[in-house]
Amino acid sequence: MNIREIAHRARVSHSTVSRIINNIETVDPVLVRRVQKVIAEVGYRPNHQARALARGRTRTIGLIVSELSGGNPFFSEIILYFERAAVEQGYEVLISFADTQTHPDHVAVCVTRLQERQVEGIAVMTFGMERYLRDYPINLPMIYAGSDNELPKVRNIRIDYLTGIREAVRHLVDFGHQRIGYLSGQLDWSSMRTRYNAFRRALKGFGITLENELTVECEHTWDGGASGIVNLLNLPKPPTAVLCCNDVTAIGALKTLGMRGIQAGKDMALVGFDDLTMCRFTQPSLSTIRFSPMELANLAFRALLEEIQEGDSRRSQFEYKTHFVLRESTCAPNR
């Protein structure tokens, strides 16, 4: 069923049907009611994509994420809140999953696919994969979050990791901790390396030198945290506090601590990173550094929308600042 058939049934011109579907108010109300009755009877649904293409606008944007597998809800929350923000502004979102662990350059494939679908802009939320697009021909609005290096024609949302990490370290130092361990993700990932460097810098600001044995590089997953904390616990002199590269790593570590009869918030201080919803429901509730998927998704959409609408003017500077969130998993050293 198309608008010509609708027009034939309603005994009007197809241009009249088109004006009614597009909510143009100059059409006779009698004709509007006649056409709407036929549309309801036949169950006609307009092809919005075709209409958008005819106007030269798709009202569609692309979102590239990674790590949807493995149980980490961070990127699923990014998708949820990014799409909510887009729908409120009348945009549809095409989501592309960059399998960066298996194919690090897969992000370029995702960009190609989205461009072929004529999206108006792309938000790349894979963290650290922008180097694979350094020589990629970018011909549409694009934003990154947390890029180490500025790329031509790409808007970067700067991530201030240091503020939240410094607040967490200050909290631990005020409690009396001097031997603070760190569970890091893979340090060849720029986002993980940036967090690690911020941690070292924060410690240095309080006169503490990070000993090599107190850093464990592990998978930034539940299992990675569960096994990584073992390396710290097996040291001749274990740390009295541990900061983790993300919340799932911290929760994995929390399980191992419990299995060993060590209670976070009483026997050892434990701090995560992200502030996922589940942090409020662990036992004990997890102190963490707030890197909210909701706030980041909203900021990313705003940046991309401005890039689409304003183009090269780029007046705004977008930055996300992290903050420490105190809950129950920290304590003074158990001497």
C-alpha positions in Angstrom: 0.0 0.0 0.0 1.4 3.4 -1.0 0.2 7.0 -1.0 -1.2 6.7 -4.6 -3.4 3.8 -3.5 -4.4 5.8 -0.5 -5.3 8.7 -2.7 -7.3 6.5 -5.0 -9.4 5.1 -2.1 -9.9 8.5 -0.6 -10.7 10.2 -4.0 -8.0 12.8 -3.6 -4.7 13.5 -5.3 -1.5 11.8 -4.0 0.0 15.3 -3.3 -2.9 15.9 -0.9 -2.2 12.6 0.9 1.5 13.6 1.1 0.6 17.0 2.7 -1.6 15.3 5.2 1.0 12.7 6.2 3.5 15.5 6.6 1.1 17.5 8.8 0.8 20.5 6.5 -2.1 22.5 7.9 -3.3 24.0 4.6 -5.4 21.0 3.7 -9.2 21.1 3.9 -10.2 19.4 7.2 -12.8 17.4 5.4 -10.2 15.9 3.2 -7.9 15.3 6.2 -10.6 13.3 7.9 -11.3 11.3 4.7 -7.7 10.4 4.2 -7.0 9.6 7.8 -10.0 7.2 7.8 -8.6 5.3 4.8 -5.2 5.2 6.4 -6.7 3.7 9.6 -8.7 1.2 7.6 -5.8 -0.2 5.6 -3.2 0.1 8.4 -0.8 2.2 6.3 2.5 3.1 7.9 4.7 5.8 6.2 8.2 5.0 5.2 10.0 7.5 7.4 13.5 6.6 6.1 12.4 7.2 2.5 10.8 10.5 3.5 14.0 11.6 5.4 16.2 10.7 2.4 14.0 12.7 0.1 14.5 15.7 2.3 18.3 15.1 2.4 18.3 14.2 6.1 18.2 10.8 7.7 17.7 12.0 11.3 19.9 8.9 12.1 23.2 8.9 14.0 25.7 6.1 14.7 27.0 4.9 18.0 30.1 2.7 18.2 30.7 0.8 21.4 32.7 -2.2 22.6 32.7 -4.9 25.3 29.0 -5.7 25.1 30.0 -9.2 26.0 31.6 -10.3 29.3 28.8 -9.0 31.6 30.1 -5.4 32.0 27.0 -3.2 32.0 28.9 0.0 31.3 28.4 0.1 27.6 24.9 -1.2 27.7 24.1 1.8 29.9 25.8 4.0 27.4 23.5 2.7 24.7 20.4 3.1 26.8 21.0 6.8 27.8 22.5 7.8 24.4 19.4 6.5 22.6 17.1 8.2 25.1 18.8 11.5 24.5 18.6 11.0 20.7 15.0 10.0 20.6 14.1 13.2 22.6 15.6 15.2 19.8 13.9 13.2 17.0 16.9 11.1 16.1 17.2 7.3 15.5 20.4 5.5 16.6 22.2 2.8 14.7 24.5 0.8 17.0 27.7 -0.9 15.8 29.7 -3.2 18.0 33.5 -2.9 17.6 35.1 -6.2 18.4 38.3 -4.5 19.5 39.6 -7.3 21.6 39.7 -9.7 18.6 40.3 -7.1 15.9 41.6 -3.7 17.3 41.0 -2.0 13.9 37.4 -3.2 13.7 36.3 0.3 14.7 37.2 1.5 11.1 34.9 -1.2 9.7 32.1 0.1 12.0 32.6 3.6 10.7 32.4 2.4 7.1 29.2 0.5 7.8 27.5 3.5 9.4 28.6 5.9 6.7 27.1 3.5 4.1 23.8 3.8 6.0 24.0 7.6 5.6 24.0 8.5 9.3 24.4 12.2 10.0 27.1 11.8 12.6 28.9 9.1 14.7 29.8 8.9 18.3 32.8 6.6 19.0 32.7 5.3 22.6 35.3 2.6 22.4 38.0 4.5 24.5 41.5 4.3 23.0 40.6 3.0 19.6 40.9 6.3 17.8 44.4 5.6 16.6 42.9 3.1 14.1 41.1 6.0 12.5 44.1 8.4 12.3 44.4 7.9 8.5 40.7 7.1 7.9 38.9 9.5 5.6 36.3 11.2 7.9 33.7 13.1 5.9 30.9 13.5 8.5 30.6 14.8 12.1 32.3 12.6 14.6 33.0 12.7 18.3 35.2 10.6 20.6 35.3 10.4 24.4 38.6 10.4 26.1 41.0 10.4 23.1 44.7 10.8 23.9 45.3 12.6 20.7 43.3 15.2 18.9 42.3 14.1 15.4 41.4 16.4 12.5 37.7 16.9 12.0 36.9 15.0 15.2 35.4 16.6 18.4 37.0 15.1 21.5 35.3 14.9 24.9 38.1 15.3 27.4 37.9 13.0 30.4 39.4 14.3 33.6 40.4 11.1 35.4 42.7 12.8 37.8 40.2 14.7 39.9 38.2 11.7 41.0 41.3 9.5 41.5 43.0 12.2 43.5 39.9 12.5 45.7 39.9 8.8 46.3 43.6 8.7 47.1 43.2 11.7 49.5 40.4 9.8 51.3 42.6 6.7 51.7 45.6 8.7 52.8 43.5 10.6 55.3 42.5 7.2 56.7 46.2 6.4 57.2 46.9 4.2 54.1 50.4 4.5 52.6 50.6 1.1 50.9 47.9 1.3 48.2 47.7 -1.3 45.4 46.2 -0.9 41.9 44.4 -3.4 39.7 44.9 -2.1 36.2 43.4 -3.1 32.9 45.7 -3.8 29.9 48.1 -0.8 29.8 48.4 -0.9 26.0 44.8 0.5 26.1 45.1 4.3 26.2 42.2 4.7 28.6 43.7 2.2 31.1 47.1 3.8 30.8 45.6 7.2 31.4 43.9 6.0 34.6 47.1 4.4 35.8 49.2 7.5 35.2 46.6 9.6 37.0 46.8 7.2 39.9 50.6 7.4 40.1 50.4 11.2 39.8 47.8 11.4 42.6 50.0 9.2 44.9 53.0 11.4 44.1 51.0 14.4 45.1 50.7 12.9 48.6 54.3 12.0 48.8 53.8 8.3 48.0 55.8 6.4 45.4 54.0 3.5 43.8 56.1 0.3 44.1 56.0 -1.9 41.0 54.8 -4.9 42.9 51.7 -3.0 44.0 50.4 -2.7 40.4 48.8 -5.8 38.8 47.8 -5.7 35.2 44.8 -7.9 34.6 41.7 -8.3 32.4 39.3 -5.5 33.4 36.6 -8.1 34.0 35.0 -9.9 36.9 37.4 -12.8 36.6 40.3 -10.4 36.1 39.6 -8.7 39.3 39.1 -12.0 41.2 42.4 -13.3 40.1 44.3 -10.0 40.1 43.7 -9.3 43.7 45.3 -12.7 44.6 48.7 -11.4 43.4 48.4 -8.5 45.8 47.3 -10.6 48.7 50.2 -13.1 48.1 52.8 -10.4 48.5 55.0 -10.6 51.6 53.5 -7.2 52.6 50.1 -6.9 51.0 48.6 -3.4 50.4 46.1 -2.1 53.0 44.0 -0.5 50.2 43.3 -1.3 46.6 42.0 1.0 43.8 40.6 -0.8 40.7 40.5 0.3 37.1 36.7 -0.2 36.9 33.8 -1.5 39.0 33.5 -5.0 37.6 37.2 -5.6 38.4 36.6 -4.3 42.0 33.5 -6.5 42.4 35.5 -9.5 41.2 38.2 -8.6 43.8 35.5 -8.2 46.4 34.4 -11.9 45.9 38.0 -13.2 46.3 38.4 -11.1 49.5 35.2 -12.7 50.9 36.3 -16.2 50.0 39.5 -15.5 51.9 37.7 -14.2 54.9 38.8 -10.6 54.3 36.1 -8.0 54.6 36.3 -4.9 52.5 35.5 -1.9 54.6 36.9 -3.6 57.7 40.1 -5.5 56.9 41.0 -3.8 53.6 39.9 -0.7 51.7 38.6 -1.2 48.2 37.7 1.4 45.6 36.2 0.9 42.1 35.8 3.1 39.1 32.7 3.9 37.0 29.9 4.1 39.6 27.7 1.5 38.0 24.2 1.1 39.6 25.2 -2.3 41.1 27.8 -0.6 43.3 25.0 0.5 45.7 23.9 -3.2 46.1 27.2 -5.0 46.7 28.0 -6.1 50.2 29.5 -3.9 51.4 28.4 -1.1 49.0 31.3 -0.1 46.8 33.1 3.2 47.2 34.0 4.2 43.6 35.1 7.0 41.3 32.1 8.3 39.4 32.4 8.0 35.6 28.6 7.8 35.0 27.5 6.1 31.8 24.3 8.2 31.9 26.2 11.5 32.2 28.8 10.6 29.6 26.2 9.4 27.1 24.2 12.6 27.5 27.4 14.7 27.1 28.4 12.7 24.0 25.0 13.2 22.3 25.1 16.9 23.0 28.6 17.2 21.6 27.6 15.2 18.4 24.4 17.2 18.0 26.3 20.4 18.2 28.8 19.1 15.7 26.0 18.2 13.3 24.2 21.5 13.7 27.2 23.9 14.0 29.8 22.2 11.9 33.2 23.8 12.0 32.3 26.6 14.4 32.8 24.3 17.4 32.4 26.9 20.1 31.9 24.5 23.1 34.6 22.6 24.9 33.2 19.3 26.3 34.8 17.8 29.4 33.7 15.1 31.8 35.1 15.4 35.4 35.3 12.3 37.6 34.5 12.4 41.3 35.0 10.1 44.3 31.8 8.5 45.8 32.1 7.3 49.4 30.2 4.2 50.4 31.1 1.3 52.8 34.1 -0.5 51.2 36.8 1.8 52.6 38.3 1.9 56.1 41.4 2.6 58.1 44.4 0.2 57.8 43.8 -2.9 59.9 47.0 -2.9 61.9 
